[in-house]
Amino acid sequence: MPASTLFYVPRDLFLSRLQKFIPKSWKQPTKPKSFQKPFASTDASMVGVLIASLKDFVTHGHLSNAFKTFVNIQHHAASSASFYLILHPISSLLLACTNLESLPQGKQLHAHIISLGLDQHPILVSRLINFYTNVNLLVDAHIVTENSNSLNPLHWNMLISSYVRNGLFVEALSAYKKMLNKQIKPDDFTYPSVLKACGELLDCTTGVEVHKSIEASSMGWSLFVHNALISMYGRFGKLEVARHLFDNMPARDAVSWNTIISCYASRGMWEEAFQLFRSMQEEGIEMDIIIWNTIAGGCLHSANFRGALELLSQMRTSIHLDSVAMVVGLNACSHIGALKLGKEIHAHAVRTCFDVFDNVKNALITMYSRCRDLGHAYMLFHKVEEKGLITWNAMLSGYAHMDRSEEASFLFRKMLHEGVEPNFVTIASVLPLCARIANLQHGKEFHCYIMKREQFKDYLLLWNALVDMYSRSGKVLEAKKVFDSLSKRDEVTYTSMIMGYGMKGDGKIALELFEEMCKLEIKPDHVTMVAALTACSHSGLVVQGQLLFKKMIDVYGIIPCIEHYSCMVDLFGRAGLLNKAKEVITGMPYMPTSAMWATLIGACRIHGNTVMGEWAAGKLLEMKPDHSGYYVLIANMYAAAGCWSKLADVRTYMRNLGVRKVPGCAWVDVGNEFSPFLVGDTSNPHACEIYPLMDGLNELMKDAGYVPSEGSVSSEEDFEEMNIVGNLY
């Protein structure tokens, strides 16, 4: 019979159901006359010895011997007065049956209690309720409670709390209402369970009624009830009421603070939660691991990763870290690339044996992957015997993050081979990799995979990843088809399309999409603004770009980041407005990056402004970048201007800093895979096919009128040759 089905069973019927459990040796004829006989002293002493023996058997879990002893106790307790001597032995036996979960023996005792007429005794009623709830027969516990004539709220409290413990909140409130109908007055132990049931059910109406009943009762102030009220209103989302109750408490304990902080944390109101946490520290309230983890998790959620790690450091001085704290710490390390600290947490997890927990293992794999230590990540992954989907996702995400397409592809196929079904997180991790390495074949396969599975249709994250993949790969029409098929779009969807059109030079279409997004009241974020400004830059829409930059501050309230200033430098540089580009760099509230100077140098070279180009080149060389492309850019500018001595200085800079030009790399689609090859790479298995094809392409380019720039560096050999030519002059 399910525990959630409640009904009333008459006492006589309930008795008849239990009679079959009574052993024959227990059934004795009732003789009222014998009740008047005095109890012999020898019997009394014998019963005392037997009771002591029974308690010893119960203590050591020898239930069979205990029951045999109980039969002897009944035999010696024959007079009416002595019947009450078996009360405590029965209570002890019931407790033993409860602890050992012995259902048949417990029911035997219950039947015998009824036959002896002791079923209304408060001690035995409590024992019976405890027994039935412990063996998860809550319907029987309810029957015992309801058939009891006691006005003591204890029995109803036990029943209601059992319902709440088992998640049967509707039944808990039903029992509470029956308790009120029986004119039984609730007490301090009734209300916390009832209020929790209201909160879990989000039953605001009943919760407010219970609150009014508490205030109307003559019951004095109770810390337990007050804490339960705060928790309930927090569940309802009525944080003003919860905070008012908290602020007006005459006394608070650690639970009070934990409860109100958890209320704010559950709603993502982290500033309020942090403020309360600081107040808690100032008042010297002892904090348990739960509140520490809540606040550390809040720092993680708020992208305050260093703050989360500082909290963990404070925790270690007063409390032992648990698996949740370690996961928070490892996640924080993975976001800021703190590999050394992550290894320290790993070592602590090993020392405390928390490294056996799956959540810690997965966090460790993620941490090593994100910190670019794929060797240790795969070692941990390989050691996991039963790999769950989260474990596979952690490793796949690591490979995708490092653009290790071959390993990611192999691992994904291995996951499918082992019968692990990918979820939206799996695909959303791998799709961006397909875009970055221009592997549309795998991207299209994922597209088909998503289309065939109904469970993915509501995950906008996946469809956004598809739009982004096609846009970044230059397949804007395919991206637009996916975009148009979506019934729901957000700022990420629009940003991907704006970026796609912008990269293709269709700036006007990109700006039309931006306006459409704003009309739909989808607020652009800083990434959207980068995409829109990039679109203006690539299409020469200088005026529109300037207006957009101004609206970003005045209309959308977005404070420009260095990425936005970089876009403006590129916008003016491409248009030949070099002085304006210079003004942006020198006037912005950030230190210029190497990429910014490189953008200006490239613009100066294209538009023939050698003076400004040399100035920008000097600024770039002061930064001593280790990216060879920057030096090649400067070299090209000097070569175009015929400044051979300065070109030689650039070469010396590179030699002294140990910077070498990275060989050019291309990807060739050879059927079902993309094969990379380097300039002059004869070791590639497809070299005999690639180079004749490249020669043919060169001839076609010459026939089409393409002439390479004489003053450009395209390889290490060109760099050396230009250096030699410069020395001849």
C-alpha positions in Angstrom: 0.0 0.0 0.0 1.6 3.4 -1.0 2.5 5.6 1.9 0.9 8.6 0.2 -2.6 7.0 0.3 -4.4 8.0 3.5 -7.6 6.6 4.9 -9.2 6.0 8.2 -9.3 2.4 9.5 -11.6 1.7 12.4 -9.9 0.4 15.5 -11.8 -3.0 15.5 -10.9 -3.6 11.9 -7.3 -2.7 12.5 -7.2 -5.1 15.5 -8.6 -8.0 13.4 -5.8 -7.4 10.9 -3.2 -7.6 13.6 -4.6 -10.6 15.5 -3.0 -13.1 13.2 0.5 -11.9 14.3 0.0 -12.9 17.9 1.8 -16.1 18.8 -0.3 -18.8 20.6 2.0 -18.7 23.6 1.0 -15.1 24.2 -2.7 -15.7 24.1 -3.9 -16.1 27.8 -7.5 -16.2 29.0 -8.4 -13.0 30.9 -9.6 -13.7 34.4 -10.9 -10.5 36.2 -10.9 -12.3 39.6 -7.1 -13.0 39.3 -6.5 -9.2 38.9 -7.3 -8.8 42.6 -4.8 -11.3 43.8 -1.6 -9.9 45.4 1.6 -10.2 43.5 4.0 -12.6 45.1 7.4 -11.1 46.1 9.2 -14.1 44.5 7.4 -13.4 41.2 8.4 -9.7 41.5 12.0 -10.5 41.9 11.9 -13.1 39.1 10.3 -10.5 36.8 13.0 -8.0 37.7 15.7 -10.5 36.8 14.0 -11.3 33.5 13.6 -7.6 32.6 17.3 -7.0 33.2 18.1 -10.0 31.0 15.7 -8.8 28.3 17.3 -5.4 28.2 20.7 -7.0 27.9 19.5 -9.1 24.9 18.0 -6.0 23.3 21.2 -4.0 23.8 23.3 -6.7 22.0 20.7 -7.2 19.2 19.7 -10.7 20.2 16.0 -10.2 19.3 15.1 -13.9 19.4 16.3 -14.4 22.9 14.7 -11.2 24.0 11.3 -12.4 22.8 11.7 -15.7 24.6 12.5 -13.8 27.8 9.4 -11.7 27.2 7.3 -14.9 27.2 8.7 -15.8 30.6 8.0 -12.3 31.9 4.4 -12.7 30.9 4.2 -16.1 32.6 5.4 -14.7 35.9 3.3 -11.5 35.7 -0.1 -13.2 36.0 -2.0 -10.9 38.3 -3.8 -7.7 37.2 -1.4 -5.4 38.9 1.5 -7.0 37.2 0.3 -6.4 33.7 1.8 -3.0 33.8 5.2 -4.5 34.6 5.3 -5.7 31.0 5.0 -2.1 29.7 8.7 -1.3 29.7 9.7 -4.7 28.3 7.3 -4.2 25.4 8.7 -0.7 24.9 12.2 -2.1 24.8 11.2 -4.8 22.3 9.6 -2.2 20.1 12.7 -0.1 20.1 14.8 -3.1 19.2 12.4 -4.0 16.3 12.7 -0.4 15.1 16.5 -0.4 15.2 16.7 -3.8 13.5 13.8 -3.0 11.1 12.1 -6.3 12.1 8.6 -5.8 10.6 6.9 -9.2 11.6 8.1 -9.1 15.2 7.1 -5.4 15.5 3.6 -6.2 14.2 3.3 -9.1 16.7 4.0 -6.7 19.5 1.5 -4.2 18.1 -1.2 -6.9 18.0 -0.4 -8.0 21.5 -0.5 -4.4 22.8 -4.0 -4.0 21.4 -5.1 -7.3 23.0 -3.7 -6.2 26.3 -5.6 -2.9 26.1 -2.3 -0.9 26.2 -2.7 0.7 22.7 -3.6 4.1 24.2 -0.6 4.3 26.5 1.4 7.4 25.4 4.8 5.7 25.6 3.7 2.8 23.4 1.9 5.0 20.9 5.2 6.9 20.5 7.1 3.7 20.1 4.6 2.4 17.5 4.7 5.6 15.4 8.5 5.5 15.5 8.5 1.9 14.5 6.2 2.3 11.5 7.9 5.4 10.2 11.3 3.7 10.4 10.1 0.8 8.2 8.5 3.3 5.9 4.9 2.3 6.6 3.6 5.8 7.0 0.0 4.8 6.5 0.1 2.5 9.5 1.8 5.2 11.5 -1.0 7.6 10.5 -3.6 5.0 11.7 -1.9 4.6 15.0 -1.7 8.3 15.5 -5.3 9.0 14.5 -6.7 6.1 16.7 -4.9 7.6 19.7 -7.1 9.6 22.0 -4.2 11.5 23.5 -4.3 15.3 23.2 -0.5 15.4 23.4 0.9 17.0 20.1 4.0 14.8 20.3 2.4 11.9 18.3 1.2 14.2 15.6 4.6 16.0 15.5 6.3 12.6 14.9 3.9 11.8 12.1 4.2 15.2 10.4 8.0 15.3 10.6 8.1 11.8 9.1 6.0 12.9 6.1 8.3 15.9 5.6 11.4 13.7 5.9 10.1 11.5 3.1 9.1 14.4 0.9 5.3 13.8 1.4 4.5 17.4 1.9 0.9 17.3 0.9 0.3 14.5 3.4 2.1 16.5 6.1 -0.2 19.4 5.7 -3.2 17.1 5.7 -2.1 15.5 9.0 -1.6 19.0 10.4 -5.2 20.0 9.5 -6.6 16.7 11.0 -4.6 17.5 14.2 -6.3 20.9 14.4 -9.7 19.3 13.8 -9.1 17.1 16.8 -8.5 20.2 18.9 -4.9 19.3 19.5 -2.8 22.4 20.0 0.4 22.6 18.0 3.7 23.4 19.8 7.2 24.6 18.9 8.0 21.2 17.3 4.9 21.2 15.1 5.4 24.4 13.2 8.9 23.9 11.8 7.8 20.8 9.9 4.6 22.4 8.7 6.3 25.5 7.6 8.9 23.5 5.7 6.1 21.6 3.9 4.5 24.9 2.9 7.8 26.2 1.6 8.5 23.1 -0.4 5.0 23.1 -2.0 5.2 26.9 -2.5 1.9 27.0 -0.8 1.9 30.6 0.1 -1.7 30.7 1.2 -1.4 28.0 3.8 2.0 29.3 4.9 0.6 32.7 5.7 -2.3 31.1 7.6 0.1 29.1 9.7 2.1 32.3 10.3 -1.0 34.0 11.6 -1.8 31.0 13.8 1.6 31.3 15.4 1.2 35.0 16.1 -2.3 34.4 17.5 -1.3 31.6 19.8 -0.2 32.1 23.3 3.1 30.3 22.5 6.2 32.3 23.5 8.9 33.3 21.1 10.7 30.3 19.6 14.0 30.4 17.7 13.2 27.2 15.8 9.9 28.5 14.6 11.3 31.9 13.6 14.1 30.2 11.6 11.5 28.1 9.8 9.4 31.2 9.0 12.5 32.9 7.4 13.2 29.8 5.4 9.6 29.5 4.2 9.4 33.1 3.0 12.7 32.7 1.3 11.3 29.8 -0.7 8.3 31.9 -1.6 10.7 34.6 -2.9 9.3 37.1 -0.3 12.8 38.2 0.8 11.5 41.5 2.3 9.3 39.5 4.7 12.2 37.1 5.5 14.6 40.0 6.1 12.1 41.8 8.3 11.7 38.6 10.4 15.5 38.2 10.6 16.2 41.8 11.5 13.5 41.7 14.3 14.7 38.5 16.0 15.5 39.1 19.7 18.2 36.4 19.4 19.9 34.7 16.5 21.9 31.5 16.1 24.1 30.2 13.3 21.1 28.6 11.6 19.4 32.0 11.5 22.3 33.6 9.6 22.7 30.5 7.3 19.0 30.6 6.5 18.8 34.3 5.5 22.1 34.1 3.5 20.8 31.0 1.7 17.6 32.9 0.9 19.5 35.6 -1.0 21.9 33.1 -2.5 19.1 31.0 -4.0 17.8 34.1 -5.8 21.2 35.1 -7.1 21.3 38.2 -4.9 24.9 37.8 -4.1 25.7 41.3 -2.9 23.2 41.0 -0.1 24.5 37.6 0.7 28.1 38.8 0.8 27.1 41.7 3.0 25.4 39.4 5.5 28.3 37.1 5.5 30.6 40.0 6.4 28.3 41.0 9.2 28.3 37.4 10.4 32.1 37.5 10.6 32.1 40.8 12.4 29.7 39.4 15.1 32.0 36.4 15.6 29.3 33.8 14.7 30.7 30.4 14.2 30.2 29.3 10.6 29.8 25.8 9.3 31.0 24.3 6.1 27.7 24.9 4.4 27.7 28.7 4.7 31.4 28.9 3.7 30.7 26.8 0.6 27.6 28.9 -0.2 29.6 32.2 -0.2 32.6 30.7 -2.0 30.1 29.4 -4.6 28.7 32.9 -4.9 32.1 34.3 -5.6 32.5 31.7 -8.3 29.1 32.5 -9.7 29.9 36.3 -9.7 33.2 35.6 -11.6 35.2 36.7 -8.5 37.5 33.7 -8.8 40.3 35.1 -6.7 37.7 36.0 -4.0 36.6 32.3 -3.9 40.1 31.1 -3.5 40.8 33.6 -0.7 37.7 32.3 1.1 38.9 28.8 0.8 42.2 29.9 2.3 40.4 31.4 5.3 38.3 28.2 5.6 41.3 26.0 6.1 42.3 27.9 9.2 39.1 27.1 11.0 37.4 24.2 9.3 38.2 21.1 7.2 37.5 21.5 3.5 34.9 19.0 2.1 34.4 17.8 -1.5 32.2 20.8 -2.4 34.8 23.3 -1.2 37.4 21.6 -3.3 35.2 21.6 -6.4 34.7 25.3 -5.9 38.4 25.9 -5.6 39.3 23.8 -8.6 36.7 25.6 -10.7 38.1 28.9 -9.7 41.6 27.8 -10.6 40.4 26.6 -14.0 39.0 30.0 -14.8 42.1 32.0 -14.0 44.6 29.3 -15.1 46.1 28.9 -11.6 47.7 25.5 -12.2 50.0 25.6 -9.2 47.2 26.3 -6.8 45.1 23.7 -8.5 47.8 21.1 -8.0 47.9 22.1 -4.3 44.1 21.5 -4.0 44.6 18.2 -5.8 47.3 17.1 -3.3 45.0 18.1 -0.4 42.2 16.0 -2.0 44.5 13.0 -2.2 45.6 13.4 1.5 42.0 13.7 2.7 40.8 10.9 0.3 38.3 13.2 -1.3 39.8 12.5 -4.7 37.6 9.3 -4.9 34.4 11.4 -5.3 33.2 11.8 -8.9 32.6 15.5 -8.6 36.2 16.1 -7.5 37.6 13.9 -10.3 35.6 15.8 -12.9 36.7 19.1 -11.5 40.3 18.0 -11.5 40.1 17.0 -15.2 38.5 20.3 -16.0 41.1 22.3 -14.1 44.1 20.5 -15.8 42.4 20.9 -19.2 41.7 24.6 -18.7 45.2 25.2 -17.4 46.5 23.7 -20.6 47.9 20.6 -18.9 46.2 18.0 -21.0 48.7 15.3 -20.1 47.6 15.2 -16.4 43.9 15.7 -17.5 44.0 12.6 -19.7 45.8 10.6 -17.0 43.0 11.3 -14.5 40.4 10.7 -17.2 42.0 7.3 -18.0 42.0 6.3 -14.4 38.2 6.8 -14.0 36.8 3.3 -14.3 33.1 4.1 -14.7 33.1 7.3 -16.8 29.8 9.2 -16.6 28.7 11.8 -19.2 30.1 14.7 -17.1 33.6 13.0 -17.1 33.5 12.7 -20.9 32.3 16.3 -21.3 35.2 17.5 -19.0 37.8 15.9 -21.2 36.2 16.8 -24.5 35.9 20.4 -23.4 39.6 20.4 -22.5 40.6 19.2 -26.0 38.2 21.7 -27.6 39.6 24.5 -25.5 43.1 23.7 -26.8 41.9 23.3 -30.4 43.0 19.6 -30.3 40.5 18.6 -33.0 41.9 15.1 -33.7 41.9 14.1 -30.1 38.4 15.6 -29.6 37.1 13.7 -32.6 38.6 10.4 -31.5 37.3 10.8 -27.9 33.8 11.7 -29.1 33.6 8.6 -31.3 35.0 6.5 -28.4 32.3 7.9 -26.2 29.6 6.9 -28.7 31.2 3.5 -29.1 30.9 2.9 -25.3 27.2 3.7 -25.4 27.3 7.1 -23.7 24.7 9.4 -25.2 26.0 13.0 -25.6 23.9 15.8 -24.2 23.7 19.5 -25.2 26.8 20.3 -23.2 28.9 17.8 -25.2 27.9 19.2 -28.6 28.1 22.9 -27.4 31.7 22.2 -26.4 32.8 20.7 -29.7 30.9 22.9 -32.2 33.0 26.0 -31.6 36.1 23.9 -32.3 34.7 22.9 -35.7 34.3 26.7 -36.4 37.9 27.5 -35.2 39.6 24.9 -37.4 37.1 25.3 -40.3 36.1 21.7 -40.0 32.6 22.0 -41.5 32.3 18.3 -42.2 32.2 17.5 -38.5 30.0 20.6 -37.9 27.5 19.4 -40.4 27.4 16.0 -38.8 26.6 17.6 -35.5 23.9 19.6 -37.2 22.3 16.5 -38.5 22.7 14.8 -35.0 20.9 17.7 -33.4 18.1 17.8 -36.0 17.3 14.1 -35.5 16.9 14.4 -31.7 13.8 15.9 -30.3 15.3 16.5 -26.9 17.6 19.2 -28.3 15.0 21.4 -29.9 14.6 23.7 -26.9 18.3 24.2 -26.2 19.0 27.6 -27.7 22.6 27.2 -26.6 23.1 24.5 -29.3 21.4 26.4 -32.1 23.5 29.5 -31.2 26.6 27.3 -31.4 25.5 26.2 -34.9 24.9 29.8 -36.1 28.3 30.8 -34.7 30.0 27.8 -36.4 28.6 28.6 -39.8 29.2 32.4 -39.4 32.8 31.9 -38.3 33.4 29.5 -41.2 32.2 32.1 -43.7 29.0 30.2 -44.5 26.7 33.1 -43.7 23.8 31.7 -45.8 23.8 28.5 -43.9 24.0 30.5 -40.6 21.0 32.6 -41.8 19.0 29.5 -42.5 19.5 28.2 -39.0 18.8 31.7 -37.6 15.5 32.0 -39.6 14.4 28.6 -38.4 14.6 29.6 -34.7 11.4 30.6 -32.9 13.4 32.1 -30.1 16.5 34.2 -30.3 18.7 36.0 -27.8 21.7 38.4 -27.9 24.1 35.5 -28.6 22.1 34.5 -31.7 22.1 38.0 -33.1 25.7 38.6 -32.2 26.8 35.5 -34.1 24.9 36.7 -37.2 26.2 40.3 -37.0 29.7 39.0 -36.7 29.2 36.7 -39.7 27.9 39.4 -42.0 30.5 41.8 -40.6 33.4 39.5 -41.4 32.1 39.1 -45.0 32.0 42.9 -45.5 28.1 43.1 -45.4 28.1 45.8 -42.8 24.7 47.3 -43.8 23.0 43.9 -43.3 24.8 43.5 -39.9 23.6 46.9 -38.7 20.0 46.1 -39.9 20.2 42.9 -37.7 21.5 45.1 -34.8 18.5 47.5 -35.2 16.1 44.5 -35.4 17.6 43.1 -32.2 17.1 46.4 -30.4 13.5 46.8 -31.6 12.8 43.4 -30.1 14.1 44.7 -26.8 17.0 42.3 -26.8 19.7 44.3 -25.0 23.1 44.1 -26.7 26.1 43.3 -24.5 29.7 44.2 -24.9 30.3 41.3 -27.3 27.5 42.4 -29.5 29.0 45.9 -29.7 32.4 44.4 -30.7 30.6 42.5 -33.5 28.7 45.6 -34.7 31.8 47.8 -34.6 33.8 45.2 -36.4 31.1 45.1 -39.1 31.4 48.9 -39.5 35.2 48.6 -39.7 35.2 45.9 -42.4 32.7 47.7 -44.5 34.2 51.2 -44.2 31.1 52.6 -42.4 33.0 55.2 -40.4 30.1 57.5 -39.5 27.9 54.6 -38.5 30.7 53.2 -36.3 31.3 56.5 -34.6 27.5 56.8 -33.8 27.4 53.3 -32.6 30.3 53.8 -30.2 28.6 56.9 -28.8 25.2 55.1 -28.4 27.0 52.2 -26.6 27.8 54.6 -23.8 24.8 57.0 -23.9 21.9 54.6 -24.8 23.0 51.1 -23.8 25.0 52.0 -20.7 28.0 49.9 -21.8 31.4 51.1 -20.6 33.8 50.6 -23.5 36.4 47.9 -23.0 39.8 47.8 -24.7 38.2 45.5 -27.3 35.9 48.3 -28.3 38.8 50.8 -28.6 40.6 48.3 -30.7 37.6 48.2 -33.1 37.7 52.0 -33.4 41.4 52.0 -34.2 40.8 49.4 -36.9 37.8 51.4 -38.2 39.8 54.6 -38.6 42.9 52.8 -39.8 41.2 51.0 -42.6 39.6 54.3 -43.7 42.9 56.1 -43.7 42.0 58.4 -40.8 45.3 57.7 -39.2 45.4 60.7 -36.9 42.0 59.7 -35.4 43.3 56.2 -34.9 46.3 57.6 -33.1 44.0 59.8 -30.9 42.0 56.7 -29.9 45.1 54.9 -28.8 46.6 57.8 -26.9 43.4 59.0 -25.4 41.8 55.8 -24.1 41.9 54.9 -20.4 43.8 51.6 -21.0 47.4 50.7 -21.9 47.6 50.0 -25.6 48.1 46.3 -26.5 50.6 44.9 -29.0 47.7 44.2 -31.4 46.6 47.8 -31.3 50.0 49.1 -32.4 50.2 46.4 -35.0 46.8 47.5 -36.4 48.1 51.1 -36.7 51.3 50.0 -38.3 49.4 48.0 -40.9 47.2 50.9 -41.7 50.3 53.2 -42.0 51.9 50.8 -44.4 48.8 50.6 -46.6 48.2 54.4 -46.6 51.9 55.2 -46.9 52.4 57.2 -43.7 55.9 56.1 -42.8 56.5 58.7 -40.1 53.5 57.6 -38.0 54.3 54.0 -38.8 57.8 54.3 -37.5 56.5 55.9 -34.3 54.0 53.1 -33.8 56.7 50.5 -34.6 58.9 52.0 -31.9 56.1 51.7 -29.4 55.5 48.1 -30.4 59.2 47.1 -30.2 59.4 48.6 -26.7 56.9 46.0 -25.6 59.2 43.2 -26.9 56.4 40.9 -28.1 57.2 37.3 -28.7 54.8 37.0 -31.7 56.8 36.8 -34.9 54.0 38.3 -36.9 54.5 41.7 -35.4 58.1 41.8 -36.4 57.2 40.7 -39.9 54.7 43.5 -40.1 57.3 46.1 -39.1 59.8 44.5 -41.5 57.2 44.8 -44.4 56.7 48.5 -43.6 60.4 49.2 -43.6 60.9 47.2 -46.7 58.1 49.1 -48.5 59.8 52.4 -47.4 63.3 51.2 -48.3 64.5 51.6 -44.8 67.0 48.7 -44.9 69.0 49.6 -41.8 65.9 49.7 -39.7 64.9 46.4 -41.2 68.2 45.0 -40.0 67.5 46.3 -36.5 64.2 44.4 -36.5 66.1 41.2 -37.5 68.6 41.9 -34.6 65.7 42.4 -32.2 64.2 39.0 -33.2 67.6 37.3 -32.9 68.3 38.7 -29.4 64.8 37.8 -28.1 64.9 34.3 -29.6 61.9 35.0 -31.8 61.6 33.0 -35.0 58.9 33.3 -37.6 56.4 30.5 -37.4 56.2 28.6 -40.7 52.9 29.1 -42.6 50.4 26.3 -42.0 47.4 25.4 -44.2 44.6 22.8 -44.0 43.6 20.6 -46.9 40.3 18.7 -47.0 41.2 15.2 -48.1 37.8 13.6 -48.0 36.7 12.7 -44.5 39.4 14.7 -42.7 41.4 17.9 -42.7 45.1 17.4 -43.1 47.5 20.2 -42.0 50.8 20.9 -43.8 53.6 23.5 -43.3 55.5 25.5 -45.8 58.2 23.3 -47.3 56.9 20.2 -45.4 57.8 17.2 -47.5 57.0 14.8 -44.6 53.3 15.2 -45.0 51.8 12.0 -46.4 49.8 14.0 -49.0 52.9 16.1 -50.1 53.1 14.5 -53.5 49.5 15.6 -54.2 49.5 19.0 -52.4 52.5 20.6 -54.1 51.6 19.9 -57.7 48.2 21.3 -56.9 49.7 24.4 -55.3 51.9 24.9 -58.4 48.7 24.8 -60.5 47.0 27.3 -58.3 50.0 29.6 -58.6 49.8 29.5 -62.4 46.1 30.3 -62.3 46.7 33.2 -60.0 49.4 34.6 -62.4 47.0 34.2 -65.3 44.4 36.1 -63.3 46.9 39.0 -63.0 48.0 38.6 -59.4 51.4 40.0 -58.7 53.0 39.5 -55.2 54.1 42.6 -53.3 57.9 43.0 -53.7 58.2 44.5 -50.2 56.5 41.8 -48.2 57.9 39.1 -46.0 56.2 35.7 -46.3 58.7 33.3 -45.0 61.9 33.0 -42.9 63.9 32.8 -46.2 62.4 36.1 -47.4 63.3 37.7 -44.1 66.9 36.6 -44.5 67.0 37.7 -48.1 65.7 41.2 -47.3 68.2 41.5 -44.4 71.1 40.7 -46.9 69.8 43.2 -49.4 69.6 45.8 -46.7 73.2 45.2 -45.7 74.4 45.8 -49.4 73.1 49.4 -49.4 
